């Protein structure tokens, strides 16, 4: 049966009259997390949450899941959700419902409140829960809370499924690469493992190990084109305003693959700076690394430009990006051992270009491409699809929470 709803005009639009205005302090309690230094953690199954998300795991939990975590100090107002039991540390709040409510609805609802702008302290960022308690908002009845959360959760679940699939595909690719090009157990012409079937091996001085006969080792810079980025003048609006050309900084490399640019530049910005176009399916690595963070390598899922801390290694007809990506991962320690500096360390283009690269024979590379190109294409497609789903979710979120878009409660709750 179709919902018949009366609406009331408010500052945020048309809100259904049956939604009641409530004080948040009457609906939820923000409880303090408890300190758990890394030295006292015993690795286990339960996530440990800091103000900006998961910071580790422990063999015990403080709060039964599902639950909501909000940044209290540091990343103020950041809202995260845990499906399982968890441990929120003392820089966070965790949410308790004081009245009948649906926890997943409240997670999405809190995302719309811009709590990250409610910094109550000048020196050290902090979120004052008493200020949060005084917020007045129209809240839908429980049945509609469930329906709203169902719509948004389904979108998030599909995004997570795509991400899990990509992690599995990337791991499969890693296993194939290691089996073929590290252990040298690629299939020979008879379909048998090469090395264990008596394939002829010869010692290579550059790599300091035996490689299959007929293969060779060269330098990356002599066999592949590398490309270094740049940054258009950020004070010149002509280079950035209404830009349509994707541009990434080194932070984008934390995502695999890269389908979301860090920003957009204009044609003028491209022409009047050192940045250059990086083709889709280019392997990219950062020039600046942090000692306390894992070094990430990625591949572009879009045509983009990069800044001066991004180096691209472009595939050619002989050596595909699917091989380059895993080879750079394999050689990562050798590359970044040349980094210099303090907490933020740097390498340069010459370090990468003089790094050795194994070059298998054409027959093996062709067989490898037949397997790996579809895998990487699927990873990129999944990532683009997840971006579409995320855009739909972000569009729906404020409209569902304000009542501008209503959910057919009966249909959703009967599914």
Secondary structure, DSSP 8 states (H G I E B T S, - for coil): ------EEEETTEEEETTSEEEEHHHHEEEEE-----GGG----SEEEEETTEEEEEESS-SB-SSEEEEE-BSSTT-EEEESS-EEE-TTEEEEEESSS--HHHHHHHHHTT-GGG-B--SSS-BB-HHHHHT-EEEE--HHHHHHHHHHHHHHHHHHHHHHHHHHHHHHHHHHHHHHHHTS---B-TTSSBTTTTT--EEEETTTTEEEETT-EEEEHHHHSEEEE-----TT-GGGTTT--EEEE-GGGGGSSSB-S-SEEE-HHHHHTSS--EE-TT-EEEESEEETTS---EEEBSS-EEE-TTEEEEE--SSS-HHHHHHHHHHTHHHHHTT-EESSEEE--HHHHHTSEEEE--HHHHHHHHHHHHHHHHHHHHHHHHHHHHHHHHHHHHHHHHHTSS---HHHHHT-
